[in-house]
């Protein structure tokens, strides 16, 4: 970690963060802050859903939650084609489409909960 305890060290090129000696792909720095915050919110909700599915031993819910984790990570630029290899338009499309898909999934889950009364 750097002097700012909330931010991990980065490689000199800024493409990776270093956490406990391990290198991880950094979030695309061009993702707007408000979009990145929404994507991280979806990511954390999906990770909680993975944990809940594992506790419930619900394989279908686990697959769906892991797919949402993957969608959020790709949208943030942490998976998929490296953000530094994409054109600006591709990068913008990546995070816009990912956020739209995650927002839609959230809306669909809310509809399902409302349909069964819970």
C-alpha positions as CSV (number, residue, x, y, z in Angstrom):
1,X,0.0,0.0,0.0
2,X,1.1,3.6,-0.6
3,X,1.0,6.4,1.9
4,X,-2.7,6.7,1.2
5,X,-3.8,3.5,2.9
6,X,-6.9,3.2,0.6
7,X,-4.9,3.0,-2.6
8,X,-2.7,0.1,-3.4
9,X,0.7,0.6,-5.1
10,X,0.7,0.7,-8.9
11,X,3.2,-0.5,-11.4
12,X,5.1,2.3,-13.1
13,X,2.9,2.1,-16.2
14,X,-0.3,2.4,-14.1
15,X,-1.8,-0.8,-15.6
16,X,-1.7,-2.9,-12.5
17,X,-2.1,-2.6,-8.8
18,X,0.0,-4.5,-6.3
19,X,-1.8,-6.1,-3.4
20,X,0.1,-8.3,-1.0
21,X,2.8,-8.8,-3.6
22,X,0.4,-9.9,-6.2
23,X,-0.3,-8.0,-9.4
24,X,-3.9,-7.3,-10.5
25,X,-5.2,-5.4,-13.5
26,X,-6.1,-1.8,-12.5
27,X,-9.5,-0.3,-13.2
28,X,-9.6,1.7,-16.4
29,X,-8.7,5.3,-15.3
30,X,-11.0,6.7,-18.0
31,X,-14.1,5.3,-16.5
32,X,-16.0,8.3,-15.1
33,X,-16.1,8.3,-11.3
34,X,-19.8,8.1,-11.0
35,X,-19.9,5.2,-13.5
36,X,-17.1,3.4,-11.7
37,X,-18.9,3.9,-8.3
38,X,-22.1,2.3,-9.8
39,X,-20.1,-0.6,-11.3
40,X,-18.3,-1.2,-8.0
41,X,-21.7,-1.2,-6.2
42,X,-22.9,-3.9,-8.7
43,X,-19.7,-5.8,-8.2
44,X,-20.0,-5.9,-4.4
45,X,-23.7,-6.9,-4.6
46,X,-22.8,-9.7,-7.0
47,X,-20.0,-10.9,-4.7
48,X,-22.5,-11.0,-1.8
49,X,-24.9,-12.9,-4.0
50,X,-22.1,-15.4,-4.8
51,X,-21.5,-15.9,-1.1
52,X,-25.3,-16.3,-0.4
53,X,-25.6,-18.8,-3.2
54,X,-22.7,-20.8,-1.9
55,X,-24.2,-20.9,1.6
56,X,-27.6,-22.0,0.1
57,X,-25.8,-24.5,-2.2
58,X,-27.8,-23.0,-5.1
59,X,-25.7,-23.7,-8.2
60,X,-28.0,-21.7,-10.5
61,X,-27.9,-18.6,-8.3
62,X,-24.1,-19.0,-8.0
63,X,-23.6,-19.1,-11.8
64,X,-25.8,-16.0,-12.2
65,X,-24.0,-14.1,-9.5
66,X,-20.6,-15.0,-10.9
67,X,-21.7,-13.9,-14.3
68,X,-22.6,-10.5,-12.8
69,X,-19.2,-10.3,-11.1
70,X,-17.6,-11.0,-14.5
71,X,-19.7,-8.3,-16.2
72,X,-18.8,-5.7,-13.6
73,X,-15.1,-6.6,-13.8
74,X,-15.1,-6.4,-17.6
75,X,-16.9,-3.1,-17.5
76,X,-14.3,-1.7,-15.1
77,X,-11.5,-2.9,-17.4
78,X,-10.2,-5.4,-14.9
79,X,-11.0,-8.4,-17.2
80,X,-11.3,-9.0,-20.9
81,X,-9.3,-7.0,-23.5
82,X,-6.8,-4.8,-21.6
83,X,-8.1,-1.2,-21.6
84,X,-4.8,0.1,-22.8
85,X,-5.2,-1.9,-26.0
86,X,-8.7,-0.5,-26.7
87,X,-9.6,2.7,-28.6
88,X,-11.5,5.3,-26.6
89,X,-14.8,4.4,-28.3
90,X,-14.3,0.7,-27.4
91,X,-13.5,1.6,-23.8
92,X,-16.6,3.8,-23.5
93,X,-18.8,1.1,-25.1
94,X,-17.3,-1.5,-22.6
95,X,-18.3,0.4,-19.5
96,X,-21.6,1.8,-20.9
97,X,-22.8,-1.6,-22.1
98,X,-21.7,-3.4,-18.9
99,X,-23.4,-0.9,-16.7
100,X,-26.6,-1.1,-18.7
101,X,-26.6,-4.9,-18.5
102,X,-26.0,-4.8,-14.7
103,X,-28.7,-2.1,-14.2
104,X,-31.1,-4.3,-16.2
105,X,-30.3,-7.4,-14.2
106,X,-31.0,-5.4,-11.0
107,X,-34.3,-4.2,-12.4
108,X,-35.2,-7.8,-13.3
109,X,-34.3,-9.1,-9.8
110,X,-36.6,-6.4,-8.3
111,X,-39.4,-7.5,-10.6
112,X,-39.0,-11.1,-9.6
113,X,-39.0,-10.3,-5.9
114,X,-42.1,-8.2,-6.3
115,X,-43.9,-10.9,-8.2
116,X,-43.6,-13.4,-5.4
117,X,-44.3,-11.0,-2.6
118,X,-40.8,-10.9,-1.2
